[in-house]
Amino acid sequence: MIIGHRHILNFFETAAQRGQLSHAYGFIGPRGIGKRAVAYEIAARLLNVSEDKLARNPDFILVQRGEDEKTGKLKKEITVAEARELKKSLQHTSWQKGNRVIVIDGAEFLNSESGNALLKLLEEPPERIFFILLIENEGAVLSTIRSRLQLFYFSLVKTLEISTALELRGVPSEQAEIYARRAHGRPGRALSFMENENAERYDDLLETFQKLVGAPFYKKIQLIEKLYGAKEDGERGRTEWQEILETWISWFRDWLLKKHGAAQFAGEPKLSAGISFSSSELVNIIDSFQRTKKLLHQNAHPRLAIESALLKI
């Protein structure tokens, strides 16, 4: 069961019934918002299979960054070889003589060569083939690709909707509310908490963050070392730092909302005694962290970018 985004699913259901589906869509939103879950649900419907059998269906193709065989790290880009392999696969007829669905996870990682190879498919799509491109950083997507997509922007899901969905999955009410608040509108994060994938990590991050706020810079450097740990400067470390920044942004946004009486819960971290921020300071910190996220998308050095951002708090 998909958490949130019902209007998007309803749109596709209606368009399919009327025979008005486009051949290429772009799903835009942060990690954990539900883009992949919705894409898989739509793909399963178009292929008339259950979602648990989707990965084994020859008419479903997932394109994403692979791992470097030598280093084990994620490649920085979706390569032209992967795009050409997709084109080769589409030259064959559909297994069931019906629809085919291609999900490209991380369309912002298409480089100019792989993007141009995909562009040819988008310009002259084979019959009954549907592309769904999953995008976190819209600005990094090649403009020629983006212009050929019908775009859907995934909004944050209400805390109550997430907690209710978790309860339906068997999570006790009180715990479901905690997970939902910590998810800050992203159902995928709530589900990972439910499965105990990130709960301990979140608690460690929260403890370290509370020590960071208002600390002398030398102390911040020590704490950043604890956060950094064994993370590498490669793509995995970059992705993890973007997740950390997103969590920090959510906390500062909660403080800002509560300052103006808009926060409906006390789920944000408590500030140490004697530490406070004005509304303008909170806005500047949030903007600084947003800029840092963009720098990481642009391959800035993670450690230097994070240290610079910490000067703001």
DRENGUTOR-930583 format. One line per 2 residues: number of its first residue (from 1); their letters; for each residue x negated, y negated, z of N, C-alpha, C. Coordinates in pm, whole numbers, plus 32768, in hexadecimal, padded with zeros to 4 digits. Example, Ala and Ser with C-alpha at 12.3 -4.5 7.8 and 13.67 -1.06 7.14 Angstrom:
<nodes>
1 = AS = 7AD9/8239/830C/7B32/81C2/830C/7AD8/814A/830C | 7AFB/80E1/82C4/7AA9/806A/82CA/7AF6/7FFD/8313
</nodes>
This chain:
<nodes>
1 = MI = 7FAC/8078/8000/8000/8000/8000/7FA9/7F84/8000 | 7FC1/7F2B/7F9F/7F74/7EB0/7F95/7FA2/7E4F/8002
3 = IG = 7F42/7E0B/8041/7F62/7DA7/80A6/7F5E/7D1E/8064 | 7FD2/7CDF/805A/7FDA/7C5B/801B/7FDE/7C63/7F83
5 = HR = 7FDB/7BEE/7F44/7FD1/7BE0/7EB1/8047/7C20/7E67 | 80BA/7C23/7EAA/812E/7C62/7E6D/8157/7C1A/7DEC
7 = HI = 8146/7B96/7DE7/816F/7B4C/7D6F/811E/7B75/7CF6 | 809F/7B99/7D0B/804C/7BC4/7C9A/8079/7C4D/7C68
9 = LN = 8094/7CA8/7CC5/80C4/7D2C/7C9D/814C/7D22/7C57 | 81A2/7CC9/7C8A/8225/7CB8/7C4A/8217/7C80/7BBC
11 = FF = 81B8/7C25/7BAA/81A1/7BED/7B25/817C/7C5C/7AC2 | 811E/7CB1/7AEA/80F1/7D1B/7A8F/8160/7D81/7A75
13 = ET = 81AF/7D9E/7ADB/821B/7DFD/7AC8/8280/7DC8/7A63 | 82A2/7D47/7A6F/8302/7D0A/7A13/82C8/7CFF/7986
15 = AA = 8249/7CD4/797D/820A/7CC7/78F9/8200/7D4D/78B3 | 81E2/7DB7/78FD/81D8/7E3C/78C1/8260/7E6A/788E
17 = QR = 82C8/7E52/78DE/834E/7E7B/78B5/837A/7E33/7837 | 8350/7DB6/7828/8378/7D66/77B4/8317/7D74/773E
19 = GQ = 82AB/7DBF/7751/8248/7DCD/76E7/81FC/7D4D/76CD | 81E7/7CFE/7738/81A8/7C7B/7728/8120/7C72/776D
21 = LS = 80DE/7CE1/7781/805B/7CE0/77C1/7FF2/7CA7/7762 | 7F99/7C54/779A/7F24/7C27/774E/7EBB/7C94/7752
23 = HA = 7E53/7C83/7705/7DED/7CEC/7702/7D7C/7CD5/7764 | 7D74/7C5C/77A1/7D03/7C40/77FA/7D2C/7BE1/786A
25 = YG = 7D0A/7C09/78E5/7D2D/7BBB/795B/7CB1/7BA6/79B2 | 7CB0/7B37/79FA/7C47/7B1C/7A5A/7C83/7B0C/7AE4
27 = FI = 7C54/7B5C/7B44/7C81/7B53/7BCE/7C15/7B0C/7C1E | 7C38/7A98/7C57/7BD3/7A44/7C99/7BF2/7A37/7D2D
29 = GP = 7B8C/7A4F/7D80/7B9E/7A41/7E10/7B26/7A79/7E59 | 7B1B/7A5E/7EDC/7AA7/7A8C/7F29/7AA8/7B23/7F3E
31 = RG = 7A37/7B57/7F66/7A2A/7BE5/7F84/7A8C/7C0C/7FF3 | 7ACE/7C7D/7FE1/7B29/7CAF/8047/7BB5/7C78/803E
33 = IG = 7BD1/7C24/7FDB/7C54/7BE5/7FD0/7CBD/7C45/7F96 | 7C90/7CAA/7F4C/7CED/7D0C/7F14/7CEE/7D15/7E7D
35 = KR = 7C8D/7CD7/7E3B/7C8A/7CD7/7DA7/7C81/7D65/7D70 | 7C23/7DB1/7DA6/7C0F/7E39/7D73/7C89/7E91/7D90
37 = AV = 7CC1/7E83/7E07/7D36/7ED5/7E2A/7DA9/7EBA/7DCA | 7DC2/7E3B/7DAB/7E2E/7E18/7D4F/7E0E/7E4A/7CC2
39 = AY = 7D90/7E3B/7C98/7D68/7E6A/7C12/7D7D/7F00/7C04 | 7D59/7F4B/7C6C/7D69/7FDD/7C67/7DFD/8003/7C66
41 = EI = 7E4F/7FBA/7CB2/7EDF/7FD6/7CB3/7F19/7FBF/7C28 | 7EF3/7F52/7BE8/7F24/7F34/7B62/7EF3/7F9C/7AFE
43 = AA = 7E73/7FC0/7B09/7E3B/8025/7AAE/7E85/80A9/7ABB | 7EA2/80D2/7B36/7EE8/8151/7B4C/7F73/814E/7B0D
45 = RL = 7FB6/80DA/7B18/803B/80D0/7ADB/8033/80D6/7A43 | 7FD1/808F/7A09/7FC5/808C/7978/7FA0/8114/793E
47 = LN = 7F56/8163/798D/7F2B/81E7/795F/7F88/8256/798E | 7FEC/822F/79DF/804E/828F/7A11/800C/8303/7A5C
49 = VS = 7FB1/82DF/7AB6/7F70/8343/7B0B/7F72/8310/7B9B | 7F5D/8368/7BFA/7F51/833D/7C85/7EC7/82FE/7C98
51 = ED = 7EBF/829E/7CF3/7E43/8253/7D02/7DCE/82AB/7D2E | 7DE9/8316/7D79/7D7D/836D/7DA7/7D3F/83BD/7D34
53 = KL = 7D84/83C1/7CC2/7D4F/8409/7C4D/7D17/83AA/7BE3 | 7D1A/832A/7C02/7CF4/82C5/7B9F/7C63/82D4/7B72
55 = AR = 7C08/82E8/7BD1/7B79/82EE/7BB0/7B58/8361/7B53 | 7BAA/83C9/7B54/7B8E/843E/7B00/7BD7/8438/7A7A
57 = NP = 7C21/83CC/7A65/7C6D/83BF/79E9/7C14/8385/797C | 7C06/83C9/7909/7BAE/8398/789D/7BDA/8312/7863
59 = DF = 7C57/82EC/7878/7C89/826E/7841/7C75/81F9/78A0 | 7C31/8213/7910/7C0E/81A9/796F/7B76/819D/7973
61 = IL = 7B45/8123/7961/7AB3/810C/7960/7A93/809B/79C1 | 7A36/80B4/7A1D/7A07/804F/7A7B/797A/8027/7A53
63 = VQ = 7965/7FA5/7A3D/78E2/7F6F/7A1B/78B4/7F16/7A8F | 783D/7F30/7AC3/7808/7EE0/7B30/7770/7EEA/7B2E
65 = RG = 7731/7E97/7B80/769F/7E9D/7B87/7672/7F25/7BBD | 760E/7F5E/7B7B/75D8/7FDB/7BAB/7563/7FC4/7C0A
67 = ED = 7529/8031/7C38/74B3/8029/7C8E/7435/8041/7C3D | 73CD/7FF8/7C61/734B/800E/7C23/7315/8095/7C53
69 = EK = 72F4/80EC/7BF5/72C8/8173/7C1A/7248/8173/7C6B | 71F3/8110/7C56/7173/810C/7C9B/717F/80D3/7D28
71 = TG = 71CE/8069/7D36/71D4/8025/7DB7/7250/8048/7E09 | 72B7/807C/7DC7/7334/8098/7E0C/7388/801D/7E27
73 = KL = 7359/7FA7/7DFA/73A3/7F2B/7E0E/7408/7F18/7D9E | 746F/7EC8/7DBC/74CE/7EA4/7D53/7488/7E50/7CEA
75 = KK = 74A4/7E6A/7C6E/746F/7E16/7C04/74AD/7D8A/7C0E | 7463/7D27/7BE2/7494/7C9E/7BEB/7500/7C80/7B85
77 = EI = 7509/7CD3/7B1C/7567/7CB6/7AB0/75A9/7D35/7A7F | 761A/7D24/7A3C/7654/7D90/79EC/760F/7D89/7966
79 = TV = 75C9/7DF1/7941/756E/7DED/78CE/75B7/7E01/7849 | 7573/7DDC/77E0/75AB/7DEE/775A/75BB/7E82/773B
81 = AE = 7566/7ED6/7775/7573/7F66/775F/75F8/7F99/7794 | 7622/7F66/7809/76A2/7F8F/7842/7716/7F5D/77EE
83 = AR = 7709/7EE3/77B6/7771/7EAC/7760/777B/7EFC/76DD | 7709/7F24/76A9/770A/7F73/762D/7743/7FFE/7644
85 = EL = 7729/8035/76B9/7761/80B8/76DC/77FA/80AE/76E4 | 782A/803F/771A/78BB/802A/771E/78F4/8024/7691
87 = KK = 78B2/7FD7/763A/78E1/7FCA/75B0/78E4/8052/756B | 787E/80A3/7586/7877/8129/754A/78EB/817F/757C
89 = SL = 7909/8175/75FD/7976/81C5/7636/79FC/81A1/75F9 | 7A0D/8121/75D9/7A8D/80F3/75A4/7AA0/8114/7511
91 = QH = 7A39/8146/74D0/7A46/816E/7445/7A94/81F1/7437 | 7A9A/823B/74A5/7AE6/82B9/74A4/7B78/829D/74C3
93 = TS = 7BCE/82F3/7497/7C5D/82E1/74B0/7C7D/82FF/7541 | 7CEE/82CA/756D/7D1B/82E0/75F5/7D32/8374/760F
95 = WQ = 7D10/839E/7686/7D20/842B/76AC/7DB2/8455/76A6 | 7E0B/83FD/76D4/7E99/841D/76D4/7EE6/83D5/7665
97 = KG = 7E9B/839F/7602/7ED9/8357/7594/7F2C/82DF/75C5 | 7F00/82A3/7634/7F4A/8233/766C/7EEF/81C1/7692
99 = NR = 7F07/8186/7706/7EB9/8113/7734/7E2F/813C/7764 | 7DD6/80DA/7762/7D53/80E7/77A4/7D3B/8067/77F3
101 = VI = 7CFB/8076/7867/7CE3/8004/78BF/7C50/7FFD/78E2 | 7C16/7F87/78D1/7B89/7F6F/78F4/7B85/7F08/7963
103 = VI = 7B4C/7F2D/79D5/7B39/7ECF/7A44/7AA4/7EAC/7A4A | 7A85/7E2B/7A42/79FA/7DFD/7A4B/79EB/7DB7/7AD2
105 = DG = 79A6/7DF9/7B2C/7997/7DC7/7BB5/791B/7D70/7BBF | 7930/7CED/7BCE/78BF/7C90/7BD4/78A1/7C53/7B4D
107 = AE = 7907/7C19/7B0E/78F5/7BE1/7A87/788F/7B70/7A85 | 7877/7B31/7AF9/7813/7AC6/7AFE/7785/7AFA/7AE9
109 = FL = 7774/7B7E/7AF2/76EF/7BB9/7AE0/76D4/7BE4/7A50 | 7732/7BC8/79F6/7716/7BDE/7968/76B0/7B76/7939
111 = NS = 7645/7BA2/78FC/75E5/7B42/78C7/760D/7B1D/7839 | 75BE/7ACA/77F7/75E6/7A99/7773/75F5/7B0B/770F
113 = ES = 759D/7B70/7717/75A3/7BDF/76B8/761B/7C39/76D2 | 762C/7C63/774F/769D/7CBB/776F/7720/7C6F/7761
115 = GN = 771F/7BED/7781/7796/7B9C/7772/77C0/7B8F/76E1 | 7760/7B7C/7688/777F/7B71/75FA/77B2/7BF6/75C2
117 = AL = 777B/7C65/75F4/77AB/7CE8/75C8/783D/7CFC/75F3 | 785C/7CD1/766E/78E6/7CDC/769E/7941/7C7C/7653
119 = LK = 790C/7C07/7633/795C/7BA0/75F0/7995/7BD5/756C | 7947/7C22/7525/7977/7C59/74A6/79EF/7CB4/74BB
121 = LL = 79EE/7CFD/752C/7A60/7D54/754C/7ADB/7D01/7572 | 7AC3/7C92/75B9/7B32/7C3D/75E2/7B6E/7BF1/756D
123 = EE = 7B1A/7BCF/7509/7B4A/7B86/7495/7B9C/7BDE/7437 | 7B72/7C5B/742B/7BB9/7CB9/73D4/7BD2/7D3A/7423
125 = PP = 7C2A/7D35/7485/7C3F/7DA9/74DD/7C81/7E1D/7493 | 7C51/7E96/74AA/7C96/7F0A/7472/7D24/7F11/74A9
127 = ER = 7D7A/7F56/7463/7E06/7F5D/7489/7E17/7FA5/7510 | 7E72/7F71/7563/7E9B/7FAC/75E2/7E26/7FBA/7645
129 = IF = 7DCB/7F5A/7640/7D5E/7F55/76A1/7D6D/7ED5/76F3 | 7D61/7EE5/7776/7D72/7E76/77D2/7CF6/7E64/7828
131 = FI = 7CC4/7DE9/782A/7C4E/7DC7/787A/7C79/7D7B/78F7 | 7C3F/7DA1/796A/7C52/7D55/79E5/7BC7/7D35/7A1C
133 = LL = 7BA4/7CB6/7A1F/7B21/7C8B/7A4E/7B2F/7C55/7ADC | 7AE2/7C8C/7B3A/7AE4/7C62/7BC5/7A75/7BFD/7BDB
135 = IE = 7A99/7B8A/7C15/7A3C/7B19/7C1A/7A3D/7ADB/7CA6 | 79C6/7ACB/7CE0/79BA/7A7F/7D5C/7991/79EF/7D40
137 = NE = 792F/79DD/7CEB/78F9/7958/7CCE/7922/7930/7C40 | 7993/78EB/7C36/79C9/78C9/7BB2/7968/7875/7B61
139 = GA = 791F/781A/7BA5/78C5/77C1/7B5D/7851/7808/7B1A | 7832/7883/7B46/77C3/78CE/7B0D/77EC/7924/7A96
141 = VL = 786D/792A/7A79/789D/7979/7A08/7885/792C/7987 | 7855/796F/7921/783E/792F/78A0/78C0/78ED/7870
143 = ST = 78B7/7871/7846/792F/7826/781E/7976/7869/77A9 | 792B/78A8/7751/7969/78EC/76DE/79BD/7963/770C
145 = IR = 7992/79A4/7778/79DF/7A13/77AF/7A5A/79DE/77F8 | 7A45/797B/784E/7AB2/7945/78A1/7B24/790F/784C
147 = SR = 7B03/78D2/77DA/7B69/7894/7785/7BC6/78FB/7746 | 7B9F/7977/7745/7BF1/79E0/7707/7C3D/7A34/776D
149 = LQ = 7C3D/7A08/77EA/7C82/7A51/7854/7CFD/7A06/7882 | 7D63/7A50/78A8/7DD2/7A17/78F3/7DAD/7A24/7986
151 = LF = 7DA1/79B3/79CA/7D66/79B2/7A4F/7DCF/79B9/7ABE | 7DAE/7A06/7B26/7DFE/7A0E/7B9F/7DA3/79F0/7C16
153 = YF = 7DCD/7990/7C68/7D7F/796B/7CDD/7DBD/79AD/7D59 | 7D6D/79FC/7D9F/7D9D/7A46/7E13/7D90/79F0/7E90
155 = SL = 7E02/79D2/7ECC/7E05/797F/7F45/7DF1/79D5/7FC1 | 7DC8/7993/802E/7DBB/79D9/80AE/7E45/7A0B/80D9
157 = VK = 7E45/7A80/8116/7EC2/7ABF/8142/7EDE/7A97/81D3 | 7F5C/7A7F/81F3/7F81/7A55/827A/7F59/7ABF/82E1
159 = TL = 7F2D/7A8E/8355/7F00/7AE7/83C0/7F6E/7B49/83E8 | 7FE9/7B19/83F3/8058/7B6F/841B/806F/7BDF/83B5
161 = EI = 8062/7BBF/8336/8075/7C24/82CD/800A/7C8F/82D6 | 7F8F/7C67/82F3/7F22/7CC7/8300/7F36/7D1F/837B
163 = ST = 7F56/7CE0/83EE/7F67/7D2E/8469/7FDC/7D90/845D | 8049/7D65/841C/80BB/7DBE/8408/8095/7E36/83B3
165 = AL = 8046/7E1E/8349/8019/7E8B/82F2/7FBF/7EEC/833E | 7F6A/7EB8/8395/7F13/7F0F/83E4/7F63/7F65/8445
167 = EL = 7FCA/7F2A/8480/8021/7F77/84DA/8063/7FE9/8490 | 808E/7FD0/8414/80CB/803A/83C3/8068/80A9/83A4
169 = RG = 7FE7/8089/83AE/7F7F/80EE/8399/7F57/8131/841C | 7F9E/8113/8486/7F85/8157/8504/7F2D/810F/8567
171 = VP = 7F08/8092/854A/7EB4/8046/85A7/7F0D/800B/8614 | 7EE9/801B/8694/7F39/7FE0/8700/7F4A/7F4A/86EC
173 = SE = 7FBB/7F14/8715/7FE0/7E8A/86FA/7F76/7E25/8724 | 7F44/7E31/879F/7EE2/7DD1/87D1/7E62/7DD5/8780
175 = QA = 7E34/7E4F/875F/7DB9/7E5D/8712/7DCE/7E2B/8682 | 7E43/7E46/864B/7E62/7E18/85C3/7E5B/7D80/85BA
177 = EI = 7E8C/7D3C/8623/7E89/7CAA/8624/7DFA/7C76/862A | 7DA4/7CB8/8677/7D18/7C90/8681/7CD3/7CA0/85F9
179 = YA = 7CE6/7D14/85BB/7CA8/7D2D/8538/7CDA/7CC7/84D1 | 7D5C/7CAA/84D5/7D95/7C4E/8473/7D5C/7BC2/8484
181 = RR = 7D4D/7B95/8502/7D14/7B11/851A/7C84/7B0B/84ED | 7C39/7B73/8509/7BAC/7B75/84E2/7B9A/7B7C/844B
183 = AH = 7BFE/7BAE/8406/7BF4/7BBB/8374/7C00/7B34/832F | 7C3A/7AD0/8372/7C49/7A49/833A/7C86/7A4E/82AE
185 = GR = 7CF5/7A97/82A3/7D41/7A96/8227/7D15/7AFA/81BE | 7CB2/7B4F/81DE/7C7F/7BAE/817B/7CA1/7C3D/81A8
187 = PG = 7D04/7C7A/816B/7D30/7CFF/8194/7CC1/7D69/8191 | 7C68/7D5F/8130/7BFC/7DC1/8126/7BA5/7DC2/81A2
189 = RA = 7B8D/7D4E/81DB/7B3D/7D46/8255/7B89/7D85/82CA | 7C0B/7D6A/82D1/7C5B/7DA5/833C/7C58/7E3E/8335
191 = LS = 7C61/7E73/82BC/7C5E/7F04/82AB/7BD6/7F3E/82D2 | 7B6C/7EF3/82B6/7AE7/7F23/82DD/7AD8/7F23/8375
193 = FM = 7B13/7EC1/83B9/7B14/7EC2/844B/7B60/7F3C/847E | 7BD2/7F57/843F/7C25/7FC9/8466/7BD7/804C/845B
195 = EN = 7B83/8053/83F5/7B34/80CC/83DE/7AAE/80C9/8425 | 7A9D/8065/847E/7A24/8056/84D2/79A6/8042/8480
197 = EN = 79B4/8009/8408/793F/7FF3/83B5/78F4/7F75/83DD | 793D/7F0E/8407/78FD/7E8C/8420/791B/7E53/84AA
199 = AE = 7963/7E9E/84FE/798B/7E69/8581/7912/7E48/85D7 | 78B3/7EA4/85E0/783C/7E8C/8633/77E8/7E1B/85F9
201 = RY = 77DE/7E18/8576/7792/7DAE/8534/77D1/7D25/8550 | 7854/7D20/854E/789B/7CA2/8568/787D/7C73/85F6
203 = DD = 7881/7CCD/8658/7867/7CA7/86E3/77D9/7C72/86F3 | 7778/7CB2/86B1/76ED/7C83/86B8/76E0/7BF8/8679
205 = LL = 7723/7BE5/8608/771E/7B64/85C3/775D/7AF7/8619 | 77CD/7B18/8659/7811/7AB8/86AF/77B7/7A8E/8724
207 = ET = 7777/7AEF/8764/7720/7AD2/87D6/76AC/7A78/87AD | 766C/7A9A/873D/75FB/7A4B/870D/7627/79BF/86E5
209 = FQ = 769A/79B5/86A3/76CC/7933/8677/76E5/78D6/86ED | 7720/790A/8758/773C/78B8/87CD/76BB/7881/880B
211 = KL = 764F/78CC/87FE/75CE/789D/882F/7590/7837/87D1 | 75B2/7841/8750/7579/77E6/86EC/75AE/7758/86F9
213 = VG = 7630/774C/8715/766F/76C9/8714/7633/766F/8781 | 75F8/7600/8757/75BF/75A0/87B5/7536/75C4/87EB
215 = AP = 74FD/7634/87BD/7479/765D/87EF/740B/760B/87AE | 7397/75FD/87F2/7324/75BA/87B2/72FC/7607/8734
217 = FY = 72BF/75BF/86D6/72A3/7600/8656/7246/7679/8664 | 71E3/7671/86BE/7187/76E3/86CE/71D5/775E/86FC
219 = KK = 723E/7747/874F/7290/77B7/877E/72E4/77EF/870A | 7311/7794/86B5/735E/77C0/8641/730A/781A/85E7
221 = IQ = 728B/77F6/85D7/7232/7847/8584/7222/78D3/85C0 | 7217/78DA/8643/720C/795D/8685/728A/79B0/866F
223 = LI = 72FD/796D/867B/737B/79B4/866A/7392/79DD/85DA | 7363/798B/857C/7371/79AF/84F0/731F/7A2B/84D0
225 = EK = 72AF/7A3A/8514/725D/7AB2/8503/72AC/7B2D/852F | 72F7/7B1D/859C/734A/7B8D/85CB/73B5/7BAE/8565
227 = LY = 73F5/7B46/852D/745B/7B5D/84C7/741E/7B99/844A | 73AA/7B65/8426/736B/7B91/83A9/7340/7C22/83B2
229 = GA = 7301/7C44/8424/72D7/7CCD/8439/7284/7D00/83C5 | 72AE/7D73/8390/7262/7DB3/8324/729A/7D90/829B
231 = KE = 72F4/7D2D/8295/732D/7D09/8213/72C0/7CDD/81B2 | 72D2/7D05/8137/7273/7CE0/80D0/72A1/7C5F/808E
233 = DG = 7248/7C21/8041/726A/7BA6/7FFB/72B3/7BC1/7F79 | 72CF/7C41/7F5E/7310/7C66/7EE2/73A6/7C55/7EE7
235 = ER = 73EB/7C95/7E88/747A/7C7E/7E78/74CC/7CAD/7EEE | 74A2/7D1D/7F2E/74EE/7D4D/7FA1/74EB/7CE7/8012
237 = GR = 7473/7CB2/8030/7469/7C4E/8099/74B8/7BD2/8077 | 74B4/7BAB/7FFA/74FD/7B34/7FCC/7593/7B47/7FE3
239 = TE = 75C7/7BBC/7FC2/7655/7BD7/7FD2/767C/7BD7/8065 | 7629/7C11/80BA/7646/7C14/814A/7649/7B88/8183
241 = WQ = 75ED/7B32/8158/75EA/7AA9/818B/7665/7A5C/815F | 7696/7A77/80E7/7711/7A36/80BA/7786/7A5E/8112
243 = EI = 7788/7ADD/813D/77F0/7B0B/8198/77E5/7AC7/821F | 776A/7ABA/8251/7755/7A75/82D2/7783/79E4/82C9
245 = LE = 775D/79A1/825D/7786/7915/824B/781D/7908/8244 | 785F/7965/8201/78F0/7961/81F6/7930/796D/8280
247 = TW = 78F7/79C3/82D4/792A/79D2/835D/7916/7952/83AC | 78A0/7915/83A2/7885/7897/83E6/78E4/7829/83B8
249 = IS = 78F8/7821/8335/7953/77BC/82FE/79DF/77CD/833A | 7A0B/784A/8345/7A8F/7865/837E/7A99/7832/840D
251 = WF = 7A30/7846/845C/7A31/7819/84E7/7A35/7781/84EF | 79E2/773E/84A1/79E2/76AC/84A3/7A68/7675/8470
253 = RD = 7AA2/76B7/840F/7B25/768C/83DD/7B8F/769B/844B | 7B86/7707/8499/7BE2/7719/8508/7BD5/76A8/856E
255 = WL = 7B58/7683/858C/7B43/7615/85EA/7B82/7594/85B5 | 7B6F/757D/8534/7BA6/7503/84F7/7C3E/7503/84FE
257 = LK = 7C7B/7575/84DE/7D0D/757F/84E2/7D41/756C/8570 | 7CFD/75AC/85CE/7D2A/75A1/8659/7D1C/7511/868B
259 = KH = 7CB5/74CE/865E/7C9E/7442/8686/7D13/73E9/865D | 7D53/7410/85EE/7DC3/73C1/85BB/7E49/7403/85D9
261 = GA = 7E46/7465/8634/7EC2/74A3/8663/7F02/7501/8601 | 7EB6/752E/859B/7EF1/7585/8535/7ED5/7618/854D
263 = AQ = 7E71/7639/85A1/7E51/76C5/85B9/7EBB/7704/8611 | 7EE9/7778/85EB/7F54/77BB/8633/7F20/7826/8692
265 = FA = 7E9D/7838/8698/7E65/789D/86F1/7DDC/7870/8720 | 7DAF/78B0/878A/7D2B/788E/87C1/7CC6/78F8/879A
267 = GE = 7CC3/791B/871C/7C6D/7989/86F1/7BE0/7960/86D1 | 7BC4/78DE/86CF/7B3E/78B0/86AA/7AE1/78BF/8722
269 = PK = 7A5C/78C7/870C/79FE/78D0/877C/7A07/7854/87D5 | 79EE/7867/8853/79EF/77F7/88B1/7967/77B0/88AD
271 = LS = 796A/772C/88AF/78EF/76DE/88B3/78B6/76DD/8940 | 7833/76D8/8948/77F1/76CF/89CA/7815/764A/8A0C
273 = AG = 780F/7647/8A90/7831/75CE/8ADB/77DB/7559/8AAD | 781A/74E5/8A9A/77D1/746C/8A76/77BA/745B/89E1
275 = IS = 77E4/74BE/898F/77D1/74B5/88FE/7857/749B/88BA | 7859/7438/8865/78D3/7419/881A/78AD/73DC/8794
277 = FS = 790C/73E0/8736/78F6/73A7/86B1/796B/734B/8691 | 794D/72DD/8650/79B8/7288/861C/79EF/72C7/859D
279 = SS = 7A62/7296/8572/7A9F/72CC/84F7/7A41/72BB/8480 | 7A00/7246/8476/79A6/722D/8405/792D/728A/840A
281 = EL = 78FB/72A6/8484/788A/7302/8491/78B2/7390/8466 | 7929/73BA/848D/7958/743F/8465/7966/7449/83CE
283 = VN = 799C/73E1/8390/79AB/73E0/82FE/7922/73E6/82BB | 78C0/739B/82EE/783A/739C/82B5/77F7/7424/82C2
285 = II = 780C/7466/8333/77D3/74EB/8348/7811/754F/82E5 | 7894/7549/82D8/78D8/75A4/827B/78A5/758D/81ED
287 = DS = 7898/750D/81C6/7866/74ED/813F/77D8/7520/812D | 7785/7512/8196/76FA/7540/8190/76F3/75D7/817A
289 = FQ = 7747/7620/81C2/7747/76B2/81B3/777D/76DC/812A | 77DF/7691/80F8/7812/76AF/8072/77A5/769A/8009
291 = RT = 775A/762D/8019/76EB/7614/7FBB/7681/7681/7FC5 | 7668/76B0/803E/7605/771A/8051/7632/779A/800B
293 = KK = 76B3/77B8/8014/76E8/782D/7FCC/76CF/7821/7F36 | 76E4/77A9/7F01/76CD/7794/7E71/7639/77A4/7E4F
295 = LL = 75E2/7774/7EA7/7553/7784/7E90/752C/7816/7E8C | 7568/7865/7EE4/754A/78F5/7EE5/757A/7936/7E64
297 = HQ = 75ED/7909/7E31/761E/793B/7DB0/75BC/7917/7D40 | 7573/78A8/7D53/7515/7879/7CEE/7487/78AE/7D07
299 = NA = 747E/7917/7D5B/73FF/795B/7D75/739D/790B/7DC9 | 73CF/78B1/7E1D/7376/786D/7E7C/7341/78D3/7EE0
301 = HP = 72CF/78B5/7F1C/7293/790E/7F7F/72EF/7911/7FFA | 7325/7988/8022/7386/798E/808F/7354/7951/8112
303 = RL = 72DB/7972/813B/72AA/7942/81BD/72A0/78A9/81BF | 7266/786F/8156/7256/77DE/8152/72DE/7797/814C
305 = AI = 733B/77CF/8100/73BF/7792/80F4/7409/7796/8179 | 7400/7806/81C0/7446/7813/8240/7408/77B9/82AA
307 = ES = 7383/77B3/82AF/7340/775C/8311/7368/76CB/82FB | 7374/76A1/827D/739C/7619/825F/742A/75FE/828F
309 = AL = 7483/7660/827C/750E/764F/82A7/751A/7647/833E | 74C3/768F/8385/74CC/7691/8416/74A8/760A/8455
311 = LK = 7461/75B7/840B/7443/7531/843F/74C4/74E2/845C | 752F/750B/8418/75AD/74C0/8425/75F8/74DF/84A6
313 = I = 75D6/754F/84E8/7623/7575/855E/75CE/7570/85DC
</nodes>
